[in-house]
Amino acid sequence: GLFVWHLKHTGMRRVPCQFIHLCRVANDRFVTFQYFNFLKRMYVTQYNKDLSQRAKPKSDSVASPFCELQQLDQEKKVIRKIRPISPVHQPLSETPGRKELGETKSAAQAAGSVTLVRAESKEDRQWKEMKLRLDDLPGILARLSKIKLTALVVSTASAGFAMAPVPFDLTCFLLASLGTGLASCAANSINQFFEVPFDSNMNRTKNRPLVRGQISPLLAVCFAASCGVPGIALLTLGVNPLTGALGAFNIFLYTCCYTPMKRMSIANTWVGAVVGAIPPVMGWTAATGSLDAG
């Protein structure tokens, strides 16, 4: 009994010492909470492989040599079924039938048509000298001067002339309308002369005369000069100098300000608004001879 009592007392005394020694050993061997957590994760990923995030290589399907031979046979069969499109150099048998002769003739015709189409496409892509006919010249010049836009400009100038509170003068009205139309033709022609490299990139403007080469740039400039100079002279001498000055200023504003500003700033739309507003003012000044509040 004394021996058992001695063991109990010595064991109770050594428990704190053993616990401290165990903690020291655990610290020396890096047995920490993180280590136990790592062991837990390893255990989970080992027994639950769905939770593992490692990329698994795709297993190659093991096919029997018999299946491979079957696939090769199928590929050979498919290749044998394909026929050439134009068997021009295909050797003929000594005694060909009518069907084979018909097939070779049709193939030769198809090959000939393909070569003709290719030759035509190459010819279309090459530069050609376009001959100008006198019958086509009025239509070309009308498109060069943007005849519809010119008609709109003349109509707005006529509206400004009609709104003026003065007696209607038919001669002055006709001279003002004609001079305004000639000035508009000149401005539109110069605009197309400057815009050739940009018009060629847009579907809306790629068919203009200068882009297609229907007329030369020299002819376009000569046409603009033959419209602009008489138009401004007609407005200055036949109507009044103020209307002629407005017409010359409008040509300068449209060709030298509005056209280059298209690729520089959105303010070109405001300049274009001024260009569109000057023709009615020209009609007013043609009737009244002055710029007043009206």
C-alpha positions in Angstrom: 0.0 0.0 0.0 2.8 2.4 0.8 4.4 1.6 -2.5 1.2 2.4 -4.4 0.8 5.6 -2.5 4.4 6.6 -3.3 3.8 6.0 -7.0 0.7 8.1 -7.0 2.3 11.0 -5.3 5.4 10.9 -7.5 3.1 10.6 -10.7 1.0 13.6 -9.7 4.2 15.6 -9.1 5.7 14.7 -12.5 2.5 15.5 -14.5 3.3 19.3 -14.8 6.9 18.6 -15.6 5.9 16.0 -18.3 3.4 18.5 -19.9 6.0 21.3 -20.0 8.5 18.8 -21.6 5.9 17.8 -24.2 5.2 21.4 -25.1 8.9 22.1 -25.5 9.3 19.0 -27.7 6.3 20.1 -29.8 7.8 23.6 -30.2 11.2 22.2 -31.1 9.6 19.9 -33.8 7.3 22.7 -35.1 4.2 20.8 -34.1 1.8 23.8 -34.3 -1.8 24.5 -35.1 -0.9 25.3 -38.7 0.8 21.9 -39.0 -2.2 20.0 -37.7 -4.4 22.1 -40.1 -2.2 21.1 -43.0 -2.4 17.4 -42.0 -6.2 17.8 -41.9 -6.3 19.3 -45.4 -4.0 16.5 -46.7 -6.3 13.9 -45.2 -9.4 15.5 -46.8 -7.9 15.8 -50.2 -6.5 12.3 -50.1 -9.9 10.7 -49.3 -12.1 13.1 -51.1 -10.4 13.5 -54.5 -13.2 15.8 -55.8 -11.9 18.5 -53.6 -8.5 18.4 -55.1 -7.7 21.3 -57.4 -4.7 19.7 -59.2 -5.1 19.5 -63.0 -5.4 15.9 -64.1 -4.0 15.0 -67.5 -6.5 13.6 -69.9 -6.1 9.9 -70.2 -5.5 8.7 -73.7 -8.1 6.3 -74.9 -6.6 2.9 -75.4 -7.9 1.6 -78.7 -7.4 -1.8 -80.0 -5.4 -2.2 -83.2 -8.6 -3.7 -84.8 -10.5 -0.4 -84.3 -7.6 1.6 -85.7 -7.6 -0.5 -88.8 -11.3 0.1 -89.2 -10.8 3.8 -88.9 -8.1 3.7 -91.5 -10.3 1.8 -93.8 -13.1 4.3 -93.4 -10.7 7.2 -94.1 -9.5 5.5 -97.2 -13.0 5.0 -98.4 -13.9 8.7 -97.9 -10.8 9.7 -99.8 -11.6 7.4 -102.7 -15.1 9.0 -103.0 -13.7 12.5 -103.6 -13.1 13.4 -107.2 -11.1 16.3 -108.6 -12.9 19.4 -109.7 -11.1 20.0 -113.0 -9.5 16.8 -114.2 -7.8 18.3 -117.2 -4.6 16.2 -117.1 -6.4 13.0 -116.2 -5.3 10.2 -118.6 -8.1 8.6 -120.6 -8.5 4.9 -121.3 -7.9 3.5 -124.7 -11.7 3.0 -125.4 -13.5 5.7 -123.4 -17.3 5.7 -123.2 -19.6 8.6 -124.0 -20.2 9.4 -120.4 -16.4 9.8 -119.7 -16.0 12.0 -122.8 -18.9 14.2 -121.7 -17.4 14.5 -118.2 -14.0 15.5 -119.6 -15.6 18.1 -121.9 -17.6 19.6 -119.1 -14.5 19.7 -116.9 -12.5 21.4 -119.7 -15.3 24.0 -120.2 -15.5 24.7 -116.5 -11.7 25.2 -116.3 -11.9 27.5 -119.3 -14.6 29.6 -117.7 -12.6 29.8 -114.5 -9.6 31.0 -116.4 -11.7 33.6 -118.3 -13.2 34.9 -115.0 -9.8 35.2 -113.5 -8.5 37.0 -116.5 -11.5 39.4 -116.5 -11.0 40.1 -112.7 -7.4 40.9 -113.3 -8.3 43.2 -116.1 -10.9 44.9 -114.0 -8.4 45.5 -111.2 -5.9 47.2 -113.6 -5.9 50.9 -114.3 -7.6 51.8 -117.5 -7.8 55.1 -119.4 -11.4 56.2 -119.5 -12.5 58.0 -122.6 -14.7 61.0 -122.1 -17.7 61.3 -124.4 -19.4 64.6 -125.1 -22.8 63.0 -124.4 -21.8 62.1 -120.9 -20.2 65.4 -120.1 -23.4 67.3 -118.9 -24.3 64.5 -116.5 -20.8 64.3 -115.2 -20.6 68.1 -114.6 -24.0 68.0 -113.0 -22.7 65.4 -110.5 -19.5 67.4 -110.0 -21.5 70.5 -109.1 -24.0 68.5 -106.9 -26.9 69.8 -108.9 -29.5 68.8 -106.2 -27.7 70.7 -103.5 -27.2 73.7 -105.8 -31.0 73.7 -106.5 -31.6 73.7 -102.8 -29.3 76.7 -102.3 -31.0 78.6 -105.1 -34.4 77.9 -103.6 -33.3 79.2 -100.2 -31.9 82.3 -101.9 -35.2 82.8 -103.7 -37.1 82.5 -100.4 -34.9 85.2 -98.9 -35.6 87.4 -101.9 -39.3 86.8 -101.7 -39.5 87.6 -98.0 -37.9 91.0 -98.5 -40.5 93.9 -98.0 -39.8 95.5 -101.3 -41.5 95.4 -104.7 -40.6 92.3 -106.7 -38.1 92.8 -109.5 -38.0 89.9 -111.9 -34.7 90.8 -113.5 -32.9 91.2 -110.2 -34.4 88.0 -109.0 -33.2 86.0 -112.1 -29.7 87.5 -111.9 -29.5 86.8 -108.2 -30.7 83.2 -108.6 -28.3 82.5 -111.5 -25.3 84.1 -109.8 -26.0 82.1 -106.6 -26.3 78.9 -108.5 -23.0 79.4 -110.3 -21.3 80.2 -107.0 -22.7 77.0 -105.5 -21.5 74.9 -108.5 -18.0 76.4 -108.1 -17.9 75.7 -104.4 -19.1 72.1 -104.8 -16.6 71.4 -107.6 -13.7 72.7 -105.5 -14.9 70.6 -102.6 -14.9 67.4 -104.6 -11.4 68.3 -106.0 -10.0 68.5 -102.4 -12.0 65.4 -101.2 -10.9 62.8 -103.7 -8.7 60.7 -101.4 -11.4 60.7 -98.7 -14.3 60.2 -101.1 -12.7 57.0 -102.5 -13.0 55.4 -99.0 -16.7 55.9 -98.5 -19.5 54.0 -100.3 -21.7 57.1 -100.5 -19.0 59.1 -102.4 -16.9 56.5 -104.2 -18.8 56.9 -107.5 -18.1 60.6 -107.8 -16.6 61.7 -111.2 -13.2 62.6 -109.9 -12.9 59.5 -107.8 -13.8 57.2 -110.8 -11.5 59.2 -113.1 -14.3 60.2 -115.5 -12.8 63.7 -115.8 -9.4 65.0 -115.0 -8.7 67.3 -112.0 -7.7 70.0 -114.4 -11.1 69.9 -116.1 -12.8 70.1 -112.7 -10.8 73.1 -111.6 -11.5 74.8 -115.0 -15.2 74.1 -114.6 -15.1 75.6 -111.0 -13.3 78.7 -112.2 -15.7 79.1 -115.2 -18.7 79.0 -112.7 -17.2 80.9 -109.9 -15.8 84.0 -111.7 -18.9 84.7 -113.8 -21.2 84.0 -110.8 -19.4 86.5 -108.5 -19.2 89.0 -111.3 -22.9 88.6 -112.1 -23.8 89.1 -108.4 -21.5 92.1 -108.0 -22.3 94.0 -111.2 -25.8 92.8 -112.0 -27.3 92.8 -108.5 -25.1 94.8 -105.9 -21.6 94.5 -104.5 -22.9 93.4 -101.1 -24.5 90.3 -102.6 -21.3 89.6 -104.6 -19.1 89.9 -101.5 -21.4 87.5 -99.6 -21.2 85.0 -102.5 -17.4 85.1 -102.6 -17.2 84.8 -98.8 -19.5 81.8 -98.9 -17.3 80.0 -101.5 -14.2 80.7 -99.3 -16.0 79.5 -96.2 -17.2 76.3 -97.8 -14.0 75.3 -99.5 -11.2 76.6 -97.2 -12.9 76.3 -93.8 -15.7 73.8 -93.8 -14.0 71.1 -96.0 -10.6 70.8 -94.1 -12.3 71.1 -90.7 -14.2 67.8 -91.3 -11.3 65.8 -90.0 -10.2 68.3 -87.4 -13.1 69.4 -85.2 -16.8 69.0 -84.7 -17.0 72.8 -85.1 -17.2 72.2 -88.9 -20.9 71.6 -88.5 -21.3 75.2 -87.1 -19.3 76.5 -90.0 -21.6 74.5 -92.4 -24.6 76.0 -90.7 -23.3 79.5 -91.5 -22.6 78.4 -95.1 -26.2 77.2 -95.4 -27.6 80.4 -93.9 -25.8 82.8 -96.2 -27.8 82.1 -99.4 -31.1 83.4 -97.9 -29.3 86.4 -96.7 -27.9 86.9 -100.2 -31.5 86.8 -101.5 -32.5 89.5 -98.9 -29.6 91.7 -99.8 -30.3 91.3 -103.5 -33.8 92.6 -103.0 -33.1 95.3 -100.4 -29.4 96.1 -100.9 -28.6 96.2 -97.2 -28.2 93.9 -94.2 -30.9 95.0 -91.8 -32.8 93.3 -88.9 -35.0 91.3 -91.3 
